[in-house]
């Protein structure tokens, strides 16, 4: 039975490793639903996260092949039940638009104080600010600011 699996790989930062991994999946006719690549906490080590839909035995075969690659340090497999998801959005908003007092900015700032997941402003500059939010209510307000600001 096909199920969604998340494969996390820690690899050395070398050119072509993503190509080698996708070749392993392509040979088995496994489609990549989602892919994320980022630098890990260890310098020179990259983390790749792949989401695939396949059977349990097929994912185990693929993982064994991936572990044989020279540049792959460690491979982990998780089912959807074992993973907690959190969506986060970063926005670059004009500071002038955020502090102008227009209805969209007022709604945005008031909504922040009522929600548990408050709007986090990472950087505040004279011409723009960088903010993080995971609530859909604030995302709508920030989109209005981006359009009107």
Buried (B, 14 or more C-beta within 10 A) or exposed (E): EEEBBBBBBBBEEEEEBBEBBBEBBEEBEBEBEEBEEEEEEEEEBBBBBBBBEBEEEBBEBBBEBBEEBEBBBEBEBBEEEEEEEEEEEEBEBBBEBBEBEBEBBEBBBEBBEEEEBBBEBEEEEEEBBBBBBBBEBBBBBBBBBBEEB
